[in-house]
């Protein structure tokens, strides 16, 4: 299915050998391949895989800890989340100016702490829940992308077996929540695309699609609104969500224009600009901004939150004094946070041992060690190791660059909208980090990439599998190759299990798990 639909000169008949009319052809191009009819089975598959993934994510969730305290960057967010519970929705401890992310992710961690207390389960429960729900979403999203329940199920299995997603779903950190809301927004965008084309198909069927050279108005688009809400929640977790606002905004303009073209509109790009851009700015810019501000509800309602009255304390006055003091304080507070992030640079002679740069992320060349105990654990031998390492499953991540290259070819050379959607989303999570290479960065920043890597792999596997119309031999060979690959991924995940979960293993086993010198 191409990004820009072109009308064939001839088409099969609809019934009785009658050639399709121009309106029929337009409707075919708009709707494309229909969704599978096995709706109940589709939901059962998604639900089962989400439950399976949740069970996997929850295994021994309270381990590891640092003598009962959080590990690595959990040490920032877990205590800050506890402050939200103690104070009723806001932080009041500057924490050496390390309160440098929006509140939503920490509020979600606080929910788990409220349920289970200040312990490993409390810190990590909502992260594990988000990871399980991402499995549910990716099954449904892949099914919609490929129009195949089987490929949707494969996407769920691949995400379950991704080491990076697994570990981040078991850490009291923010990145899994960012990935969750970004994937939610992506799914909403796909449903909105299908809904827009269905609405245009109705106008074609009723004969008024081309009454205006700009095409018809499309009405209120609830799924685009939901995408905007999701993106606002992503930004309320981490500011890097803003890059996905730009990427998804670009996608929706292109999708709207090409849909109008398929409907026979004479000026589809002008039609998209006239009919769709203003509502799109509302849905994917204004709505996220309003939702983002809403995530600061506790901060706005407090008197002692971090920098709550910074505008008055700073003594800055000018033409903007008509803006409420709270908004001016948030703006100035955000400026301080931006300055912190821009200048978070590791000295050249004192780099963090597990720092990495974005060019290493697609293949996971520099994972990171969250926890290591080589002295107090037992395993039946003299030298034992317990370690938790953030590493993407190599059977998936080492194919990232070939999949990205193939996706770019399908996007540009074949105008395949499905690959375009996945590639644009993937690059929105990767390319912005190249703008400041001196900044301190880590592999966990790549967490949002995992879902789109899975979707890219599934699109390729779908091509290998081939359509059902292909012969039995061709389809059987494709199914064998796909099953073999999925089996390799599952086996690879099982092999990595001890270092993803901190199991006690021999030192020899530990060394065997470290496949590359850069993993050490």
C-alpha positions as CSV (number, residue, x, y, z in Angstrom):
1,X,0.0,0.0,0.0
2,X,1.6,3.2,-1.1
3,X,2.0,6.5,0.6
4,X,0.6,8.3,-2.5
5,X,-2.2,6.3,-4.2
6,X,-2.3,6.4,-8.0
7,X,-5.4,5.2,-9.9
8,X,-4.9,2.2,-12.1
9,X,-6.1,2.3,-15.7
10,X,-8.1,-0.9,-15.2
11,X,-9.3,-2.8,-12.2
12,X,-11.2,-6.0,-11.6
13,X,-14.9,-5.9,-11.7
14,X,-17.1,-5.6,-8.6
15,X,-19.8,-8.0,-9.7
16,X,-20.9,-9.6,-12.9
17,X,-17.9,-8.3,-14.8
18,X,-18.9,-4.6,-14.4
19,X,-15.8,-2.4,-14.5
20,X,-15.3,-0.2,-11.4
21,X,-16.3,3.4,-11.8
22,X,-14.1,6.3,-10.9
23,X,-15.9,6.7,-7.6
24,X,-15.4,2.9,-6.9
25,X,-11.7,3.2,-7.7
26,X,-11.3,6.2,-5.4
27,X,-13.1,4.3,-2.6
28,X,-10.8,1.3,-3.1
29,X,-7.7,3.5,-2.9
30,X,-9.0,5.2,0.2
31,X,-10.0,2.1,2.2
32,X,-7.2,-0.2,1.0
33,X,-7.0,-3.7,2.5
34,X,-9.8,-4.1,5.1
35,X,-9.1,-5.0,8.7
36,X,-9.2,-8.7,9.5
37,X,-12.6,-10.0,10.4
38,X,-11.5,-12.1,13.5
39,X,-12.1,-9.2,15.9
40,X,-12.7,-11.5,19.0
41,X,-9.6,-13.6,18.3
42,X,-7.6,-10.4,17.7
43,X,-8.5,-9.1,21.2
44,X,-8.0,-12.5,22.8
45,X,-4.5,-12.8,21.3
46,X,-3.6,-9.3,22.5
47,X,-4.9,-9.9,25.9
48,X,-3.2,-13.2,26.3
49,X,0.2,-11.8,25.2
50,X,-0.2,-8.7,27.5
51,X,-0.9,-11.1,30.5
52,X,2.1,-13.2,29.5
53,X,4.3,-10.2,29.2
54,X,3.0,-8.8,32.5
55,X,3.9,-12.1,34.2
56,X,7.4,-12.0,32.7
57,X,7.9,-8.4,33.7
58,X,6.7,-8.9,37.3
59,X,9.0,-11.8,38.1
60,X,11.0,-11.0,41.2
61,X,10.2,-7.3,40.6
62,X,11.6,-6.1,44.0
63,X,15.1,-7.2,43.1
64,X,17.7,-5.8,42.7
65,X,18.2,-3.0,45.3
66,X,21.3,-1.3,46.7
67,X,21.0,-2.6,50.3
68,X,17.3,-1.8,50.3
69,X,17.6,1.4,48.4
70,X,17.0,2.2,44.7
71,X,19.7,1.5,42.0
72,X,21.2,3.8,39.4
73,X,18.9,6.7,38.4
74,X,16.1,5.3,40.5
75,X,17.9,7.1,43.3
76,X,16.5,10.4,41.7
77,X,13.0,9.5,40.8
78,X,11.9,7.1,43.5
79,X,12.5,9.6,46.4
80,X,11.0,12.4,44.4
81,X,7.9,10.2,43.8
82,X,7.7,9.7,47.6
83,X,7.7,13.4,48.0
84,X,4.6,13.6,45.8
85,X,2.8,11.2,48.3
86,X,4.1,13.1,51.3
87,X,3.2,16.5,50.0
88,X,0.0,15.8,48.2
89,X,1.2,16.3,44.6
90,X,4.4,18.2,44.4
91,X,8.1,18.2,45.2
92,X,9.6,20.6,47.6
93,X,13.2,19.5,47.8
94,X,15.5,21.0,45.2
95,X,17.7,17.8,45.4
96,X,20.8,19.8,44.4
97,X,18.8,21.1,41.4
98,X,18.1,17.6,40.1
99,X,14.3,18.0,39.9
100,X,14.8,18.4,36.2
101,X,11.9,16.5,34.6
102,X,8.1,17.2,34.5
103,X,6.0,15.5,37.2
104,X,3.9,12.9,35.5
105,X,6.4,10.0,35.4
106,X,7.2,10.6,39.1
107,X,3.5,10.7,39.9
108,X,3.0,7.4,38.2
109,X,5.9,5.9,40.3
110,X,4.2,7.3,43.4
111,X,1.0,5.3,42.6
112,X,3.0,2.1,43.0
113,X,4.6,3.4,46.2
114,X,1.1,4.2,47.5
115,X,0.0,0.7,46.7
116,X,3.0,-1.3,47.9
117,X,5.1,1.0,50.0
118,X,8.6,2.3,49.7
119,X,10.3,-0.8,48.4
120,X,11.3,-2.4,45.1
121,X,7.7,-3.5,44.2
122,X,6.4,0.0,45.0
123,X,9.1,1.7,42.9
124,X,8.6,-0.5,39.9
125,X,5.0,-1.7,39.8
126,X,3.6,1.0,37.5
127,X,6.6,0.7,35.2
128,X,5.9,-3.0,34.8
129,X,2.2,-2.3,34.2
130,X,3.1,0.2,31.5
131,X,5.4,-2.4,29.9
132,X,2.6,-4.9,29.9
133,X,0.1,-2.5,28.4
134,X,2.6,-1.6,25.7
135,X,2.5,-5.3,24.6
136,X,-1.3,-5.1,24.3
137,X,-1.0,-1.9,22.3
138,X,1.7,-3.1,19.9
139,X,-0.3,-6.2,19.1
140,X,-3.2,-4.1,18.1
141,X,-1.0,-1.5,16.3
142,X,0.9,-4.1,14.3
143,X,-2.4,-5.8,13.4
144,X,-3.8,-2.5,12.1
145,X,-0.5,-1.8,10.2
146,X,-0.3,-5.2,8.5
147,X,-4.0,-6.2,8.5
148,X,-2.9,-9.5,10.0
149,X,-3.7,-11.0,13.5
150,X,-0.7,-13.3,13.1
151,X,1.8,-10.5,12.6
152,X,0.2,-8.6,15.4
153,X,0.9,-11.6,17.7
154,X,4.5,-11.7,16.5
155,X,4.9,-8.1,17.4
156,X,3.7,-8.9,20.9
157,X,6.2,-11.8,21.2
158,X,9.1,-9.6,20.0
159,X,8.3,-6.8,22.4
160,X,8.1,-9.3,25.3
161,X,11.5,-10.6,24.3
162,X,13.2,-7.2,24.0
163,X,15.8,-6.9,26.7
164,X,15.7,-3.1,26.9
165,X,11.9,-3.0,27.2
166,X,12.1,-5.8,29.8
167,X,14.6,-4.1,32.0
168,X,13.1,-0.6,31.7
169,X,9.7,-2.1,32.7
170,X,11.4,-3.2,35.9
171,X,13.0,0.1,36.9
172,X,11.6,3.0,38.8
173,X,12.6,5.4,36.0
174,X,10.8,7.7,33.6
175,X,11.6,6.3,30.2
176,X,9.1,3.4,30.0
177,X,6.3,5.9,30.6
178,X,7.6,8.1,27.8
179,X,7.7,5.1,25.5
180,X,4.2,4.1,26.6
181,X,2.6,7.4,25.8
182,X,4.4,7.8,22.5
183,X,3.3,4.4,21.4
184,X,-0.3,5.2,22.5
185,X,-0.1,8.4,20.4
186,X,1.1,6.4,17.4
187,X,-1.7,4.0,17.7
188,X,-4.3,6.8,17.9
189,X,-2.7,8.4,14.8
190,X,-3.2,5.1,12.8
191,X,-6.8,4.8,13.8
192,X,-7.3,8.5,12.9
193,X,-5.8,7.8,9.5
194,X,-8.2,4.9,8.8
195,X,-11.2,6.9,10.1
196,X,-10.3,9.9,7.9
197,X,-10.2,7.6,4.8
198,X,-13.5,6.0,5.8
199,X,-15.2,9.4,6.1
200,X,-13.8,10.4,2.7
201,X,-14.9,7.1,1.2
202,X,-18.5,7.9,2.4
203,X,-18.4,11.3,0.6
204,X,-17.2,9.6,-2.5
205,X,-20.0,7.0,-2.3
206,X,-22.5,9.8,-1.9
207,X,-21.1,11.8,-4.7
208,X,-20.0,15.1,-3.0
209,X,-16.3,14.5,-2.3
210,X,-15.3,16.9,-5.1
211,X,-17.9,19.6,-4.8
212,X,-15.0,21.8,-3.5
213,X,-11.5,21.8,-5.0
214,X,-10.3,21.5,-1.4
215,X,-12.4,18.5,-0.6
216,X,-14.9,18.0,2.2
217,X,-14.5,19.0,5.8
218,X,-13.9,15.9,8.0
219,X,-15.6,16.9,11.2
220,X,-14.1,16.5,14.7
221,X,-11.4,13.8,14.8
222,X,-11.5,12.2,18.2
223,X,-8.6,9.9,17.6
224,X,-6.4,12.8,16.6
225,X,-7.5,14.5,19.8
226,X,-6.6,11.4,21.7
227,X,-3.2,11.4,20.1
228,X,-2.7,15.0,21.2
229,X,-3.6,14.0,24.8
230,X,-1.1,11.1,24.6
231,X,1.6,13.4,23.4
232,X,0.9,15.9,26.1
233,X,1.3,13.1,28.7
234,X,4.5,12.1,27.0
235,X,5.9,15.7,27.4
236,X,4.6,15.7,30.9
237,X,6.9,12.7,31.5
238,X,10.0,13.9,29.6
239,X,10.5,16.9,27.3
240,X,11.8,14.6,24.5
241,X,8.1,13.9,23.8
242,X,8.1,17.2,21.9
243,X,10.1,15.6,19.0
244,X,7.3,13.2,18.5
245,X,4.8,16.0,18.3
246,X,6.7,17.4,15.3
247,X,7.1,14.0,13.7
248,X,3.4,13.0,14.1
249,X,2.3,16.4,13.0
250,X,4.2,16.0,9.8
251,X,2.7,12.5,9.2
252,X,-0.9,13.7,9.7
253,X,-0.5,16.5,7.1
254,X,0.9,14.0,4.6
255,X,-1.7,11.4,5.3
256,X,-4.5,14.0,5.0
257,X,-3.2,15.3,1.7
258,X,-2.8,11.9,0.2
259,X,-6.2,10.8,1.4
260,X,-7.8,13.8,-0.3
261,X,-5.9,12.9,-3.5
262,X,-7.2,9.4,-3.4
263,X,-10.7,10.8,-3.0
264,X,-10.3,12.7,-6.3
265,X,-9.9,16.2,-4.8
266,X,-8.4,18.5,-7.4
267,X,-6.1,20.4,-5.0
268,X,-5.3,17.8,-2.3
269,X,-2.3,19.6,-0.7
270,X,-4.1,23.0,-0.6
271,X,-7.1,21.1,0.7
272,X,-5.0,19.7,3.5
273,X,-3.7,23.1,4.3
274,X,-7.1,24.8,4.2
275,X,-9.2,22.1,5.8
276,X,-6.8,20.1,8.1
277,X,-3.8,22.2,9.3
278,X,-5.7,24.5,11.6
279,X,-7.6,21.7,13.4
280,X,-4.3,19.7,13.3
281,X,-2.5,22.5,15.1
282,X,-5.2,22.5,17.7
283,X,-5.2,18.7,18.1
284,X,-1.4,18.1,18.0
285,X,0.0,21.3,19.4
286,X,-2.6,23.2,21.6
287,X,-4.0,20.0,23.2
288,X,-0.6,18.6,24.1
289,X,0.3,22.0,25.6
290,X,-2.8,22.1,27.7
291,X,-2.4,18.5,28.8
292,X,1.3,19.2,29.7
293,X,0.3,22.2,31.8
294,X,-2.4,20.0,33.5
295,X,0.3,17.5,34.6
296,X,1.7,20.4,36.8
297,X,-1.5,20.6,38.8
298,X,0.2,19.9,42.1
299,X,2.9,22.4,41.5
300,X,0.4,25.1,40.5
301,X,-1.6,24.4,43.6
302,X,1.3,24.5,46.1
303,X,3.1,27.3,47.9
304,X,6.4,25.5,48.6
305,X,7.1,23.4,45.4
306,X,10.5,23.8,43.7
307,X,10.7,27.3,42.2
308,X,7.0,27.8,42.6
309,X,7.4,31.6,43.0
310,X,10.5,32.0,41.0
311,X,9.1,34.9,38.9
312,X,8.6,37.1,41.9
313,X,11.8,36.0,43.6
314,X,13.8,36.7,40.4
315,X,12.3,40.2,40.1
316,X,12.0,40.1,36.4
317,X,9.3,42.4,35.1
318,X,8.3,43.6,31.7
319,X,5.6,43.5,29.0
320,X,4.7,39.9,30.0
321,X,3.6,40.9,33.5
322,X,0.0,40.3,32.4
323,X,0.8,36.6,32.3
324,X,-0.2,34.9,35.6
325,X,2.7,34.7,38.0
326,X,2.4,30.9,38.2
327,X,2.9,30.5,34.4
328,X,5.9,33.0,34.5
329,X,7.4,31.0,37.3
330,X,7.0,27.7,35.4
331,X,8.5,29.3,32.3
332,X,11.6,30.5,34.2
333,X,11.9,27.2,36.1
334,X,11.8,25.4,32.7
335,X,14.5,27.7,31.5
336,X,16.7,26.7,34.4
337,X,16.0,23.0,33.6
338,X,16.8,23.5,29.9
339,X,20.1,25.1,30.9
340,X,20.8,22.1,33.1
341,X,20.2,19.6,30.3
342,X,22.2,21.6,27.8
343,X,25.2,21.7,30.1
344,X,25.0,18.2,31.4
345,X,28.4,17.4,30.0
346,X,30.8,14.8,31.3
347,X,34.4,16.0,31.5
348,X,36.6,14.4,28.9
349,X,38.9,12.9,31.5
350,X,36.1,11.8,33.9
351,X,33.4,10.2,31.7
352,X,30.8,8.0,33.2
353,X,31.8,4.4,32.7
354,X,28.5,3.5,31.0
355,X,27.9,6.6,29.0
356,X,27.1,6.1,25.3
357,X,26.4,8.2,22.2
358,X,23.3,7.9,20.0
359,X,25.1,6.3,17.1
360,X,25.6,3.2,19.3
361,X,22.0,2.9,20.3
362,X,20.4,1.3,17.1
363,X,22.5,-1.8,17.6
364,X,22.9,-1.5,21.4
365,X,26.6,-1.5,21.2
366,X,27.1,0.1,24.6
367,X,24.5,-1.2,27.1
368,X,24.7,-0.2,30.7
369,X,25.1,-1.9,34.1
370,X,22.5,-1.0,36.6
371,X,23.5,-3.5,39.3
372,X,26.5,-5.7,40.1
373,X,27.4,-8.0,43.0
374,X,30.4,-10.1,42.6
375,X,31.2,-10.8,46.3
376,X,28.2,-11.7,48.4
377,X,26.1,-14.0,46.1
378,X,26.2,-17.8,45.9
379,X,25.7,-20.1,43.0
380,X,27.4,-23.3,44.1
381,X,30.9,-22.3,43.0
382,X,33.6,-20.1,44.4
383,X,33.1,-17.1,42.2
384,X,29.6,-15.9,41.5
385,X,28.0,-12.9,40.0
386,X,24.6,-11.2,40.2
387,X,24.1,-8.4,37.7
388,X,21.4,-6.5,35.9
389,X,22.4,-5.1,32.5
390,X,20.3,-3.0,30.2
391,X,20.9,-4.6,26.8
392,X,18.6,-4.9,23.7
393,X,18.2,-8.5,22.5
394,X,20.9,-8.8,19.8
395,X,18.7,-10.9,17.5
396,X,16.5,-7.8,17.2
397,X,18.7,-4.8,17.8
398,X,21.6,-6.0,15.5
399,X,19.2,-5.9,12.6
400,X,18.2,-2.3,13.3
401,X,20.3,-0.6,10.6
402,X,19.3,-3.1,7.8
403,X,15.6,-2.7,8.8
404,X,16.0,1.1,8.9
405,X,17.7,1.1,5.5
406,X,15.0,-1.2,4.0
407,X,12.3,1.0,5.6
408,X,13.8,4.2,4.0
409,X,13.9,2.4,0.6
410,X,10.2,1.4,1.0
411,X,9.3,4.8,2.2
412,X,11.1,6.8,-0.6
413,X,11.4,4.3,-3.4
414,X,8.0,2.6,-3.0
415,X,6.1,5.3,-1.2
416,X,4.9,2.8,1.4
417,X,3.0,4.7,4.1
418,X,3.4,1.9,6.7
419,X,7.2,2.0,6.6
420,X,7.1,5.8,6.4
421,X,5.1,5.9,9.7
422,X,7.5,3.6,11.5
423,X,10.7,5.1,10.2
424,X,9.5,8.7,11.0
425,X,8.6,7.7,14.5
426,X,11.9,5.8,15.0
427,X,14.0,8.7,13.8
428,X,12.0,11.1,16.0
429,X,13.3,9.2,18.9
430,X,16.9,9.0,17.6
431,X,18.0,12.0,15.5
432,X,17.4,14.8,18.0
433,X,20.1,13.4,20.3
434,X,22.7,14.1,17.6
435,X,22.3,17.9,18.1
436,X,24.4,18.0,21.3
437,X,26.9,15.2,21.2
438,X,28.8,16.6,24.2
439,X,25.9,16.0,26.4
440,X,26.0,13.1,28.8
441,X,23.8,10.3,27.4
442,X,22.9,6.7,28.2
443,X,21.4,3.7,26.4
444,X,18.1,4.0,28.3
445,X,17.3,7.1,26.3
446,X,16.6,4.7,23.4
447,X,13.7,3.1,25.2
448,X,11.0,4.7,22.9
449,X,12.9,3.2,19.9
450,X,12.2,-0.4,20.9
451,X,8.5,-0.5,19.9
452,X,9.2,1.0,16.5
453,X,12.1,-1.4,15.9
454,X,9.6,-4.2,16.6
455,X,7.1,-2.7,14.1
456,X,9.8,-2.3,11.5
457,X,10.8,-6.0,12.0
458,X,7.2,-7.1,11.7
459,X,6.7,-5.2,8.4
460,X,9.7,-7.0,7.0
461,X,8.5,-10.4,8.4
462,X,5.1,-9.7,6.7
463,X,6.9,-9.3,3.4
464,X,8.8,-12.5,4.0
465,X,5.6,-14.3,4.9
466,X,3.9,-13.0,1.8
467,X,0.1,-12.6,1.1
468,X,-2.3,-15.5,1.5
469,X,-2.9,-15.4,-2.2
470,X,0.6,-16.8,-2.8
471,X,0.9,-20.4,-3.5
472,X,1.1,-23.0,-0.6
473,X,4.8,-23.6,-1.2
474,X,5.7,-19.9,-1.2
475,X,3.6,-19.2,1.9
476,X,4.9,-22.3,3.7
477,X,8.5,-21.3,3.1
478,X,7.8,-17.8,4.3
479,X,6.1,-19.1,7.4
480,X,9.1,-21.3,8.2
481,X,11.5,-18.4,7.9
482,X,9.3,-16.2,10.1
483,X,8.9,-18.9,12.7
484,X,12.6,-19.7,12.7
485,X,13.4,-16.0,13.3
486,X,10.9,-15.6,16.1
487,X,12.3,-18.8,17.7
488,X,15.8,-17.3,17.6
489,X,14.6,-14.1,19.3
490,X,12.9,-16.1,22.1
491,X,16.0,-18.2,22.6
492,X,18.2,-15.1,22.7
493,X,16.0,-13.6,25.3
494,X,16.1,-16.7,27.4
495,X,19.9,-16.8,27.2
496,X,20.1,-13.1,28.4
497,X,17.5,-13.7,31.2
498,X,20.1,-14.1,34.0
499,X,21.8,-10.7,33.3
500,X,18.4,-9.0,32.7
501,X,17.1,-10.0,36.1
502,X,20.1,-10.2,38.3
503,X,20.1,-14.0,38.7
504,X,23.1,-15.5,40.6
505,X,25.4,-17.2,38.0
506,X,29.0,-18.3,37.8
507,X,31.6,-15.9,36.7
508,X,32.2,-18.0,33.6
509,X,28.5,-17.7,32.7
510,X,28.7,-14.0,33.3
511,X,31.6,-13.7,30.9
512,X,29.8,-15.8,28.3
513,X,26.8,-13.4,28.5
514,X,29.1,-10.4,27.5
515,X,29.2,-10.9,23.7
516,X,31.1,-7.7,22.7
517,X,34.0,-6.0,24.3
518,X,31.9,-2.8,24.5
519,X,29.5,-4.7,26.8
520,X,32.2,-4.9,29.5
